[in-house]
Amino acid sequence: MGALAYSQRWAAFFKKYDHWRYFFAEWNKLMYLKSYRKHHNAGALEKSLHHGVRWLIHSISSGTDRGSGTYYHHSGWTSSYPETTGYIIPSLLHYAQNEEGPWAKSAVTAALDAGNWLLKIQHADGGWPGGYVHQKRDSVVFNTGQILRGMRTLYLFSGDEVYKEAAHRAIVWVWNQLDAEGKFSSNDFMGAVRVYGTYVVAPILEWTSHFEADKDSWEAKARLHLDWVLTQQQDNFWLANCDNTEHKNHKPIIHTIAYTLDGLFDAGCLLLEEKYKEAAIGGAEVLAQKFIERGLLHGRYDKHWQGSESFIPTGGAQLAILWHKIYRADKQAFWAGEARNNMNILISVIATNGARTAPDVGGALQGSFPMWGRYETFGLPNWATKYMVDSLMNELNWSNEH
């Protein structure tokens, strides 16, 4: 986003009285953040979980279809975003496993409605469109991969073959975009080659148990991509070609760094391959130690792990999820447990607005902290709240997992 667009968002933001209240509440959080974090307890975390789920359900019911959009203070709701709707579905159904959740029934209804909508908009080639639905874009690899997550959860939940059939068509299309070197070199975001295809490979590997005839072929393709990704990782675990822009690819955001590392870790677990897990753990530990030392992360990191720009809560929540997985797998990874706990407190504090809020705002996690940071400026991206909800469910052992 250029300087002109950024200044225009500031101007639009201050046109409403409520936004002035949010602005001063944000300054209050910044000034007293240490105190807020110190006094934030498990009850406050659970409150953030419920309010976050309520907001996700609201995001699905607010539009003209049954997809989830993003809310911007300066411009209101966007049209639905197929990609993020796809991976919000597992969050809603996970929450609904615990019937004590006040929004459990509504979460199931919203997830089923969202799934039916996604089935209707799947392209003839098997993929799903990139961007927001009103943009009417062609199929995109990364976006399609995230919808596979929702299709699998719906299939396991309902047993309806329609989700399995849609997933198979999508996976075949995704693999057709993989070149001989292991790169997704066609029909991916911006037409650029990026490493966060690991976050596409992981959900495909989860589907292999349902497609035995394809299992060996799909695993071989997965290894081809993952091995290429490892060629993009430096000795200090930083990843090249990891940003979702072209002009800042030399200092990727923690959102896409987390995508890549999480995909590597999950794929390593599913393939029983230590080198992928080790690559993920290395990057995760670097960021965990920086977070523990500083109490906050930057939004971007260059090849020397030098940070810049404001904190991106989405990436923080994603990293907390990865740290949770690492700690569950290795209880000696104390750094992962400490970083996870501290990050969950931080994102919950940030999501606690501090001012009376309307349904379009209450419970959602913002794009940047402070909210006027460069990433999703003055926005409440649905993916931020999705990852906060997932991480808080981990922290609170919402489904009594062992």
GUDO-798687 format. One record per residue (C-alpha): x, y, z; residue in three letters; residue number from 1. Coordinates in pm, 1 decimal. Layout:
GUDO-798687
NODE,c1,c2,c3,residu,num
NODE,X,Y,Z,ALA,NUM
...
end
This chain:
GUDO-798687
NODE,c1,c2,c3,residu,num
NODE,0.0,0.0,0.0,MET,1
NODE,142.4,334.8,-106.5,GLY,2
NODE,167.3,652.4,97.4,ALA,3
NODE,-137.9,808.2,-71.4,LEU,4
NODE,-364.8,511.2,0.4,ALA,5
NODE,-234.0,497.2,356.2,TYR,6
NODE,-313.2,865.1,418.5,SER,7
NODE,-657.1,820.1,261.8,GLN,8
NODE,-735.7,545.2,509.2,ARG,9
NODE,-642.9,775.7,796.8,TRP,10
NODE,-873.4,1045.7,660.5,ALA,11
NODE,-1163.6,804.6,613.9,ALA,12
NODE,-1111.2,654.0,959.1,PHE,13
NODE,-1154.3,982.3,1144.6,PHE,14
NODE,-1485.2,1066.6,978.2,LYS,15
NODE,-1677.6,872.3,1244.1,LYS,16
NODE,-1705.5,956.9,1613.2,TYR,17
NODE,-1675.2,590.3,1715.8,ASP,18
NODE,-1339.9,572.3,1543.5,HIS,19
NODE,-1199.3,846.3,1764.8,TRP,20
NODE,-1293.1,634.2,2065.3,ARG,21
NODE,-1121.5,331.2,1912.6,TYR,22
NODE,-815.9,543.5,1840.9,PHE,23
NODE,-779.7,658.1,2200.7,PHE,24
NODE,-851.8,306.1,2328.8,ALA,25
NODE,-565.8,186.1,2110.9,GLU,26
NODE,-330.2,445.9,2254.0,TRP,27
NODE,-434.6,332.5,2600.2,ASN,28
NODE,-342.6,-27.3,2512.6,LYS,29
NODE,-4.8,84.5,2382.4,LEU,30
NODE,73.3,288.6,2692.8,MET,31
NODE,-38.6,29.2,2946.8,TYR,32
NODE,26.6,-290.3,2751.6,LEU,33
NODE,259.6,-437.1,3013.1,LYS,34
NODE,-0.5,-392.0,3285.9,SER,35
NODE,-283.8,-529.9,3072.3,TYR,36
NODE,-81.8,-839.9,2992.4,ARG,37
NODE,11.2,-894.1,3356.1,LYS,38
NODE,-350.0,-895.4,3471.6,HIS,39
NODE,-500.7,-1090.7,3179.7,HIS,40
NODE,-619.6,-1428.0,3313.4,ASN,41
NODE,-766.8,-1751.9,3175.0,ALA,42
NODE,-1117.6,-1610.1,3205.8,GLY,43
NODE,-1021.5,-1322.2,2980.6,ALA,44
NODE,-875.4,-1566.6,2726.8,LEU,45
NODE,-1198.8,-1765.2,2719.3,GLU,46
NODE,-1399.2,-1446.2,2676.4,LYS,47
NODE,-1182.4,-1356.7,2376.2,SER,48
NODE,-1243.8,-1703.7,2232.3,LEU,49
NODE,-1622.5,-1675.5,2255.2,HIS,50
NODE,-1629.5,-1320.7,2124.5,HIS,51
NODE,-1399.4,-1416.2,1838.0,GLY,52
NODE,-1621.8,-1706.0,1733.6,VAL,53
NODE,-1927.3,-1482.9,1756.5,ARG,54
NODE,-1757.2,-1233.6,1524.2,TRP,55
NODE,-1663.7,-1504.5,1272.4,LEU,56
NODE,-2025.8,-1620.8,1263.4,ILE,57
NODE,-2134.4,-1259.3,1219.1,HIS,58
NODE,-1888.9,-1218.4,930.3,SER,59
NODE,-2059.9,-1507.0,749.5,ILE,60
NODE,-2412.8,-1384.3,813.7,SER,61
NODE,-2343.3,-1020.1,723.5,SER,62
NODE,-2302.7,-1050.2,347.9,GLY,63
NODE,-2526.2,-1141.9,56.2,THR,64
NODE,-2385.1,-1496.3,40.9,ASP,65
NODE,-2259.0,-1734.4,308.1,ARG,66
NODE,-1891.2,-1655.3,278.6,GLY,67
NODE,-1686.9,-1458.4,531.9,SER,68
NODE,-1556.2,-1110.8,457.5,GLY,69
NODE,-1325.2,-860.0,621.1,THR,70
NODE,-1433.1,-542.8,799.8,TYR,71
NODE,-1246.4,-214.3,757.0,TYR,72
NODE,-1320.6,78.1,985.9,HIS,73
NODE,-1287.5,322.5,698.7,HIS,74
NODE,-1494.8,135.6,436.7,SER,75
NODE,-1707.9,-136.2,598.5,GLY,76
NODE,-1742.2,-500.0,490.8,TRP,77
NODE,-1574.6,-645.0,185.9,THR,78
NODE,-1732.9,-914.3,-26.1,SER,79
NODE,-1665.2,-1271.0,84.4,SER,80
NODE,-1316.4,-1416.9,69.7,TYR,81
NODE,-1331.0,-1781.8,-48.1,PRO,82
NODE,-980.9,-1874.9,72.2,GLU,83
NODE,-1022.7,-1762.3,431.2,THR,84
NODE,-1382.0,-1883.9,446.3,THR,85
NODE,-1236.3,-2226.1,367.1,GLY,86
NODE,-1007.1,-2238.3,665.8,TYR,87
NODE,-1250.1,-2065.5,900.4,ILE,88
NODE,-1478.6,-2369.5,866.9,ILE,89
NODE,-1247.8,-2600.1,1070.1,PRO,90
NODE,-1224.0,-2335.8,1343.1,SER,91
NODE,-1602.3,-2317.6,1375.9,LEU,92
NODE,-1649.8,-2694.7,1381.1,LEU,93
NODE,-1364.6,-2737.7,1629.4,HIS,94
NODE,-1530.1,-2484.7,1858.4,TYR,95
NODE,-1864.8,-2665.3,1823.0,ALA,96
NODE,-1715.5,-2992.4,1951.5,GLN,97
NODE,-1752.2,-2847.2,2299.1,ASN,98
NODE,-2126.6,-2808.7,2349.2,GLU,99
NODE,-2065.8,-2570.9,2639.4,GLU,100
NODE,-1965.7,-2303.1,2393.0,GLY,101
NODE,-2246.8,-2043.9,2378.7,PRO,102
NODE,-2209.9,-2020.7,1999.9,TRP,103
NODE,-2167.4,-2393.6,1929.0,ALA,104
NODE,-2492.6,-2449.1,1737.7,LYS,105
NODE,-2459.1,-2127.8,1542.1,SER,106
NODE,-2101.1,-2223.9,1455.3,ALA,107
NODE,-2216.7,-2550.4,1297.5,VAL,108
NODE,-2484.6,-2375.0,1094.7,THR,109
NODE,-2239.0,-2111.9,974.3,ALA,110
NODE,-1978.6,-2375.4,879.7,ALA,111
NODE,-2229.0,-2582.2,679.0,LEU,112
NODE,-2364.0,-2273.9,504.7,ASP,113
NODE,-2011.6,-2159.8,417.8,ALA,114
NODE,-1923.5,-2503.5,283.4,GLY,115
NODE,-2228.0,-2514.1,57.0,ASN,116
NODE,-2139.9,-2170.1,-75.9,TRP,117
NODE,-1783.8,-2278.9,-153.0,LEU,118
NODE,-1911.6,-2580.6,-344.1,LEU,119
NODE,-2121.7,-2350.2,-560.9,LYS,120
NODE,-1829.5,-2126.0,-657.1,ILE,121
NODE,-1570.0,-2395.4,-731.3,GLN,122
NODE,-1434.5,-2341.4,-1080.7,HIS,123
NODE,-1475.4,-2594.1,-1359.7,ALA,124
NODE,-1097.7,-2658.3,-1353.8,ASP,125
NODE,-1125.1,-2776.8,-991.9,GLY,126
NODE,-965.0,-2475.0,-826.5,GLY,127
NODE,-1114.4,-2190.7,-630.2,TRP,128
NODE,-1082.6,-1820.6,-711.0,PRO,129
NODE,-819.0,-1595.8,-563.4,GLY,130
NODE,-899.1,-1272.9,-381.5,GLY,131
NODE,-1242.4,-1152.5,-281.6,TYR,132
NODE,-1536.1,-1303.3,-465.8,VAL,133
NODE,-1642.1,-980.1,-634.2,HIS,134
NODE,-1304.5,-967.5,-809.7,GLN,135
NODE,-1397.3,-1279.2,-1010.4,LYS,136
NODE,-1041.6,-1406.1,-1035.2,ARG,137
NODE,-910.8,-1730.0,-1181.5,ASP,138
NODE,-818.3,-2029.2,-967.7,SER,139
NODE,-517.2,-1981.1,-738.4,VAL,140
NODE,-305.5,-2257.2,-583.5,VAL,141
NODE,-269.3,-2115.4,-233.3,PHE,142
NODE,-632.3,-2013.9,-198.6,ASN,143
NODE,-749.1,-2353.4,-322.2,THR,144
NODE,-524.5,-2525.5,-70.1,GLY,145
NODE,-688.5,-2346.7,219.7,GLN,146
NODE,-1037.8,-2441.5,105.2,ILE,147
NODE,-923.2,-2804.0,108.2,LEU,148
NODE,-898.2,-2766.9,485.6,ARG,149
NODE,-1264.3,-2675.6,509.4,GLY,150
NODE,-1371.0,-2950.3,269.3,MET,151
NODE,-1195.6,-3217.1,474.4,ARG,152
NODE,-1342.4,-3098.7,804.1,THR,153
NODE,-1690.8,-3092.9,651.9,LEU,154
NODE,-1640.3,-3440.0,505.6,TYR,155
NODE,-1533.0,-3580.4,842.3,LEU,156
NODE,-1819.5,-3398.8,1013.4,PHE,157
NODE,-2099.1,-3496.9,774.0,SER,158
NODE,-1973.6,-3794.5,574.6,GLY,159
NODE,-2112.1,-3629.0,261.2,ASP,160
NODE,-1915.4,-3745.4,-45.5,GLU,161
NODE,-1972.2,-3414.4,-220.5,VAL,162
NODE,-1690.1,-3257.4,-15.2,TYR,163
NODE,-1454.4,-3544.7,-95.6,LYS,164
NODE,-1530.0,-3522.2,-467.0,GLU,165
NODE,-1473.2,-3145.4,-470.0,ALA,166
NODE,-1144.2,-3192.4,-285.2,ALA,167
NODE,-1016.4,-3452.3,-531.6,HIS,168
NODE,-1084.3,-3225.0,-827.8,ARG,169
NODE,-905.8,-2941.8,-650.2,ALA,170
NODE,-600.5,-3148.7,-555.2,ILE,171
NODE,-557.1,-3277.5,-910.4,VAL,172
NODE,-567.8,-2916.4,-1033.2,TRP,173
NODE,-316.4,-2801.0,-769.0,VAL,174
NODE,-63.6,-3069.7,-860.6,TRP,175
NODE,-95.0,-2972.5,-1226.8,ASN,176
NODE,57.6,-2635.0,-1130.8,GLN,177
NODE,373.5,-2795.6,-987.1,LEU,178
NODE,675.8,-2783.9,-1215.0,ASP,179
NODE,961.8,-3032.5,-1247.0,ALA,180
NODE,1171.6,-2843.6,-988.5,GLU,181
NODE,898.9,-2857.9,-724.9,GLY,182
NODE,774.4,-2498.8,-754.2,LYS,183
NODE,413.4,-2391.0,-795.3,PHE,184
NODE,510.6,-2189.7,-1099.3,SER,185
NODE,167.2,-2129.3,-1249.9,SER,186
NODE,-164.3,-1998.4,-1120.7,ASN,187
NODE,-40.5,-1895.0,-778.9,ASP,188
NODE,-69.7,-1559.0,-603.1,PHE,189
NODE,66.3,-1270.0,-812.5,MET,190
NODE,211.6,-1519.3,-1057.8,GLY,191
NODE,518.0,-1531.9,-832.1,ALA,192
NODE,700.0,-1837.9,-699.3,VAL,193
NODE,679.2,-1853.4,-321.1,ARG,194
NODE,768.7,-2095.9,-41.3,VAL,195
NODE,440.2,-2086.0,147.0,TYR,196
NODE,308.6,-2359.9,-79.4,GLY,197
NODE,404.7,-2577.5,217.9,THR,198
NODE,73.2,-2462.4,363.1,TYR,199
NODE,-97.8,-2611.3,56.9,VAL,200
NODE,95.6,-2936.7,64.2,VAL,201
NODE,7.1,-3005.9,429.8,ALA,202
NODE,-373.3,-3022.3,382.5,PRO,203
NODE,-328.1,-3235.7,69.4,ILE,204
NODE,-125.5,-3482.5,274.8,LEU,205
NODE,-410.0,-3492.3,527.7,GLU,206
NODE,-639.3,-3599.2,244.9,TRP,207
NODE,-418.7,-3892.1,134.4,THR,208
NODE,-577.6,-4137.9,377.7,SER,209
NODE,-905.5,-4087.4,191.5,HIS,210
NODE,-750.8,-4144.6,-152.0,PHE,211
NODE,-534.1,-4455.1,-124.4,GLU,212
NODE,-488.6,-4485.6,-501.9,ALA,213
NODE,-330.2,-4140.8,-513.5,ASP,214
NODE,-132.5,-4157.5,-189.3,LYS,215
NODE,213.0,-4248.5,-323.5,ASP,216
NODE,195.2,-4003.8,-613.2,SER,217
NODE,76.0,-3717.2,-396.4,TRP,218
NODE,341.3,-3782.4,-131.7,GLU,219
NODE,613.2,-3782.0,-397.4,ALA,220
NODE,488.9,-3447.5,-530.5,LYS,221
NODE,474.3,-3312.1,-176.4,ALA,222
NODE,836.5,-3409.2,-113.8,ARG,223
NODE,939.6,-3248.0,-441.9,LEU,224
NODE,791.1,-2915.9,-333.7,HIS,225
NODE,915.2,-2935.3,24.3,LEU,226
NODE,1267.9,-3015.8,-90.4,ASP,227
NODE,1260.9,-2711.8,-316.9,TRP,228
NODE,1146.4,-2496.2,-22.1,VAL,229
NODE,1446.8,-2614.8,178.8,LEU,230
NODE,1674.1,-2479.4,-94.7,THR,231
NODE,1528.6,-2135.9,-16.7,GLN,232
NODE,1613.1,-2153.9,354.8,GLN,233
NODE,1936.9,-2002.9,485.3,GLN,234
NODE,2154.6,-2154.5,757.0,ASP,235
NODE,1993.3,-1915.0,1006.1,ASN,236
NODE,1649.8,-2057.7,907.8,PHE,237
NODE,1529.2,-1742.0,728.5,TRP,238
NODE,1332.5,-1814.4,409.6,LEU,239
NODE,1371.6,-1638.9,77.3,ALA,240
NODE,1070.8,-1582.1,-151.5,ASN,241
NODE,836.6,-1579.9,143.9,CYS,242
NODE,643.9,-1251.5,121.9,ASP,243
NODE,303.1,-1193.6,-36.2,ASN,244
NODE,423.8,-879.9,-215.5,THR,245
NODE,687.3,-822.0,-480.0,GLU,246
NODE,846.1,-502.3,-348.9,HIS,247
NODE,902.5,-628.3,7.8,LYS,248
NODE,999.2,-987.4,-66.8,ASN,249
NODE,1339.6,-922.5,93.0,HIS,250
NODE,1170.4,-877.6,433.5,LYS,251
NODE,862.7,-1102.0,451.8,PRO,252
NODE,580.2,-1058.0,699.9,ILE,253
NODE,547.3,-1296.6,992.8,ILE,254
NODE,206.9,-1398.9,853.4,HIS,255
NODE,361.5,-1571.3,550.4,THR,256
NODE,668.5,-1684.0,745.2,ILE,257
NODE,430.7,-1862.7,982.9,ALA,258
NODE,238.2,-2016.7,692.8,TYR,259
NODE,561.0,-2163.1,557.6,THR,260
NODE,696.1,-2291.6,887.6,LEU,261
NODE,363.5,-2441.4,994.6,ASP,262
NODE,328.9,-2617.7,659.9,GLY,263
NODE,679.8,-2759.3,691.1,LEU,264
NODE,612.4,-2886.2,1043.3,PHE,265
NODE,278.2,-3048.8,961.5,ASP,266
NODE,413.6,-3203.1,642.1,ALA,267
NODE,712.2,-3336.2,833.1,GLY,268
NODE,481.2,-3499.2,1086.3,CYS,269
NODE,257.7,-3649.6,817.2,LEU,270
NODE,549.5,-3779.2,610.1,LEU,271
NODE,753.8,-3883.7,916.4,LEU,272
NODE,1038.7,-3673.3,779.9,GLU,273
NODE,1258.4,-3499.8,1036.4,GLU,274
NODE,1432.3,-3258.4,799.1,LYS,275
NODE,1109.3,-3071.0,732.3,TYR,276
NODE,1023.4,-3054.9,1100.6,LYS,277
NODE,1372.8,-2936.8,1188.6,GLU,278
NODE,1352.3,-2659.5,928.6,ALA,279
NODE,1025.8,-2543.7,1083.9,ALA,280
NODE,1144.4,-2569.0,1443.5,ILE,281
NODE,1458.5,-2369.7,1364.3,GLY,282
NODE,1264.8,-2071.2,1230.4,GLY,283
NODE,1001.5,-2100.6,1501.2,ALA,284
NODE,1264.8,-2090.7,1775.1,GLU,285
NODE,1435.7,-1783.1,1629.9,VAL,286
NODE,1108.2,-1590.5,1641.9,LEU,287
NODE,1012.0,-1731.9,1981.3,ALA,288
NODE,1336.9,-1612.3,2135.9,GLN,289
NODE,1295.7,-1267.7,1982.0,LYS,290
NODE,943.7,-1250.1,2119.0,PHE,291
NODE,1045.0,-1366.2,2466.6,ILE,292
NODE,1329.0,-1113.2,2481.1,GLU,293
NODE,1137.8,-814.3,2345.0,ARG,294
NODE,778.0,-890.3,2444.8,GLY,295
NODE,662.0,-809.3,2092.7,LEU,296
NODE,753.2,-906.0,1737.7,LEU,297
NODE,805.4,-684.4,1437.2,HIS,298
NODE,581.4,-733.5,1137.7,GLY,299
NODE,866.1,-808.0,893.7,ARG,300
NODE,1209.7,-970.8,913.0,TYR,301
NODE,1497.5,-956.7,667.0,ASP,302
NODE,1760.7,-1223.9,597.1,LYS,303
NODE,1952.3,-1125.3,911.2,HIS,304
NODE,1633.1,-1151.2,1118.9,TRP,305
NODE,1635.9,-774.2,1162.4,GLN,306
NODE,1280.0,-657.6,1220.0,GLY,307
NODE,1078.9,-365.3,1085.2,SER,308
NODE,718.9,-235.0,1081.3,GLU,309
NODE,443.4,-285.5,1335.1,SER,310
NODE,343.0,-616.1,1489.6,PHE,311
NODE,102.2,-829.0,1282.5,ILE,312
NODE,-126.6,-1013.9,1527.3,PRO,313
NODE,-230.2,-1266.7,1261.1,THR,314
NODE,126.7,-1388.5,1237.6,GLY,315
NODE,158.5,-1385.1,1615.1,GLY,316
NODE,-143.7,-1612.4,1652.2,ALA,317
NODE,-15.3,-1842.8,1377.5,GLN,318
NODE,321.6,-1870.3,1548.6,LEU,319
NODE,150.6,-1946.9,1879.5,ALA,320
NODE,-26.0,-2236.4,1705.8,ILE,321
NODE,305.8,-2366.6,1573.5,LEU,322
NODE,476.2,-2323.5,1911.4,TRP,323
NODE,188.5,-2521.7,2063.4,HIS,324
NODE,247.8,-2809.7,1821.7,LYS,325
NODE,621.1,-2809.1,1888.6,ILE,326
NODE,570.0,-2806.0,2265.3,TYR,327
NODE,316.7,-3089.1,2249.4,ARG,328
NODE,566.2,-3296.6,2050.8,ALA,329
NODE,859.5,-3213.2,2279.1,ASP,330
NODE,792.1,-3105.9,2637.2,LYS,331
NODE,1160.8,-3011.8,2665.5,GLN,332
NODE,1102.4,-2725.8,2420.1,ALA,333
NODE,1029.0,-2488.0,2706.7,PHE,334
NODE,1081.6,-2186.3,2483.8,TRP,335
NODE,784.3,-2296.2,2271.8,ALA,336
NODE,552.0,-2330.5,2569.0,GLY,337
NODE,657.6,-1995.6,2714.4,GLU,338
NODE,622.8,-1813.9,2382.3,ALA,339
NODE,282.8,-1968.5,2316.4,ARG,340
NODE,143.4,-1867.3,2653.0,ASN,341
NODE,272.9,-1511.8,2629.0,ASN,342
NODE,152.6,-1468.1,2271.0,MET,343
NODE,-199.0,-1583.9,2353.8,ASN,344
NODE,-219.2,-1327.2,2630.0,ILE,345
NODE,-94.0,-1057.3,2394.8,LEU,346
NODE,-341.1,-1126.2,2112.8,ILE,347
NODE,-627.5,-1152.4,2357.8,SER,348
NODE,-535.0,-815.6,2508.3,VAL,349
NODE,-517.8,-662.1,2159.5,ILE,350
NODE,-858.1,-806.2,2065.5,ALA,351
NODE,-1011.6,-659.6,2382.0,THR,352
NODE,-1106.7,-330.4,2225.9,ASN,353
NODE,-1130.1,-114.4,2534.4,GLY,354
NODE,-1426.9,79.1,2399.2,ALA,355
NODE,-1794.2,-1.5,2340.4,ARG,356
NODE,-1816.8,-176.4,2004.9,THR,357
NODE,-2077.2,-265.1,1745.1,ALA,358
NODE,-2123.8,-625.7,1622.8,PRO,359
NODE,-1909.4,-551.2,1316.9,ASP,360
NODE,-1614.1,-484.0,1544.7,VAL,361
NODE,-1654.3,-656.2,1882.1,GLY,362
NODE,-1438.1,-963.4,1933.9,GLY,363
NODE,-1230.6,-932.5,1617.4,ALA,364
NODE,-850.9,-923.6,1606.3,LEU,365
NODE,-706.2,-638.6,1403.7,GLN,366
NODE,-457.7,-660.3,1118.1,GLY,367
NODE,-181.8,-452.9,1281.2,SER,368
NODE,-96.4,-342.5,1631.0,PHE,369
NODE,-137.5,-56.9,1659.3,PRO,370
NODE,-430.0,-62.9,1419.5,MET,371
NODE,-270.3,202.3,1198.1,TRP,372
NODE,25.1,-23.0,1111.7,GLY,373
NODE,102.9,-90.6,745.8,ARG,374
NODE,-55.2,-437.0,729.3,TYR,375
NODE,-434.4,-431.7,679.4,GLU,376
NODE,-444.6,-76.0,814.4,THR,377
NODE,-759.7,-8.9,1022.0,PHE,378
NODE,-878.5,-354.7,919.0,GLY,379
NODE,-1023.6,-656.0,1096.8,LEU,380
NODE,-920.7,-934.9,856.9,PRO,381
NODE,-1122.3,-1248.2,916.6,ASN,382
NODE,-806.9,-1460.0,905.1,TRP,383
NODE,-664.1,-1278.5,1208.1,ALA,384
NODE,-962.9,-1370.7,1423.1,THR,385
NODE,-961.4,-1725.9,1284.0,LYS,386
NODE,-604.4,-1784.3,1402.0,TYR,387
NODE,-667.7,-1619.0,1737.5,MET,388
NODE,-963.1,-1851.2,1794.1,VAL,389
NODE,-754.9,-2155.7,1698.7,ASP,390
NODE,-470.2,-2059.1,1927.8,SER,391
NODE,-695.8,-1985.6,2223.5,LEU,392
NODE,-870.3,-2321.1,2179.7,MET,393
NODE,-526.4,-2483.8,2200.2,ASN,394
NODE,-438.0,-2287.9,2511.8,GLU,395
NODE,-768.8,-2366.9,2683.1,LEU,396
NODE,-769.5,-2732.0,2567.6,ASN,397
NODE,-1114.0,-2660.6,2430.7,TRP,398
NODE,-1183.5,-3011.1,2297.6,SER,399
NODE,-1009.9,-3192.9,2585.1,ASN,400
NODE,-725.7,-3312.5,2366.0,GLU,401
NODE,-442.2,-3503.5,2528.4,HIS,402
end
